[in-house]
Amino acid sequence: MSHPKPMLSLGQVVLFGLAYMTPIIVLGTFGVLAVVTEGAVSGAYLAALVAMLFTAHSYGRMASALPVAGSAYAYVRHAIDDRLGFIAGWAILLDYLFLPMVIWLIGAAYLNSAFPEIPVWAWLFAFIGLTTLINIIGLRLASTINSVMMLVQVLVIAAFVALAAHYVLGDASQPLWSLTPFIGNQASSSLPLLMAGAAVACYSFLGFDAVTTLTEETRNPQRTMPRAILLITLLGGLIFVIVSYFVQLASPGYDFANPDAAAYEIARNIGGDIFVSIFLIGLVVGQFASGIAAQASGARLLYAMGRDGVLPKRLLGRLGRYGTPVGGLLLSAVVALLALKLDVLSAASFINFGAFLAFAMVNVAVIAHYYVRGQRRGVGDTLRFLIAPLLGLAAILWLLASLDARAITLGSIWLACGLLWLLWLTRGFQRPTPELSLES
């Protein structure tokens, strides 16, 4: 059986996860979060960061115990039950299949707004084709491109924060320290508003989960993966909190002409027309880098599920000449063509349902693997393998309940389809789902 060759270092894995998270997206979604939280975007990101750190800890523990590709799918099936593992994989597959499509659709929409003479579908085909080609050639090329694109994002973000701080101190004549970005302007701002915002903000934290699909391609994964997962979550979360804090100071409240494009309005206000163009370039570059990471991670999850026969093995369970899962990459590209008939909101509305369901099951998997089966019940172990995952589970369930009704409905339909496929696969639960090999 063929397996990917370990080649990725801690730094490359962290970079890949941060690229997946697309740090500059904090600017692209600022207006939407400001409206949801009534001017407390930083508070929403801080709440999301705290919640995600507990789940990131659980992912790190399971990545150390089971250094294989497959993410939540592999962890839950081996720690709890193979059928529940399938449901976890099906839930997170929703994210991995549709997230690249959403990323490319957003990038195409921004470019179409700047160059309206070129239709959205042309930009979409360019995103899909170039990203798929890069990922088929292999991770070394993808990692190099991500390094350059992350540098562009960091420079644009730094410029945005510097201009926002200059505007606050100069034109706005305000202090640089305030609790307003964390609690909002209105007395009515409350924890439910923050949690509703955090439920949306968690879209940006999927990077720590995505890198677990690269476990088999990472050097010394038992040590590298737990460290990378926590670093990605912490660094990404701090970027979101700090950037949103300064932007919220420069533009207090949540009254925008168009919340979906609030960052353009703010960029023009603090930096003028030239900076608006620079911001657009940075945002599109960020979307491209994120698309590379999202498609690569999704294809490797499809590879893990295809390798053991849960999904069609001939299509998805084999590696191409460059050692990459070509079948999964091509399937991701085909799914992305649905963007030709969808808008961003309808495409992205139910992604977090799958993420939260999988996150909840991974927290339970830690308890099952270490505390129940492994009998790890000392004081320190109880904190790591029982208390921490229980806190993570509680936070995720709260975020899940904070999603809007449409997202829950669409996510439930996807889950029902997965249950029907599982019933067929197991002939009505008369036989177990095929077992994933742990050979590296």
GIJOWO-V347825 format. One record per run of one state. SS is the DSSP state (alpha for helix, beta for strand, coil for the rest). FROM is the first residue (numbers start at 1). LEN is the number of residues. If there is no record, write none. Layout:
# GIJOWO-V347825
ss = (SS	SS)
from = (FROM	FROM)
len = (LEN	LEN)
This chain:
# GIJOWO-V347825
ss = (coil	beta	coil	alpha	coil	alpha	coil	alpha	coil	alpha	coil	alpha	coil	alpha	coil	alpha	coil	alpha	coil	alpha	coil	alpha	coil	alpha	beta	coil	alpha	coil	alpha	coil	alpha	coil	alpha	coil	alpha	coil	alpha	coil	alpha	coil	alpha	coil)
from = (1	8	9	10	22	25	29	30	38	41	66	71	80	82	115	120	138	139	170	180	184	191	206	207	218	219	221	251	259	308	313	317	326	342	344	349	351	374	379	403	405	426)
len = (7	1	1	12	3	4	1	8	3	25	5	9	2	33	5	18	1	31	10	4	7	15	1	11	1	2	30	8	49	5	4	9	16	2	5	2	23	5	24	2	21	15)
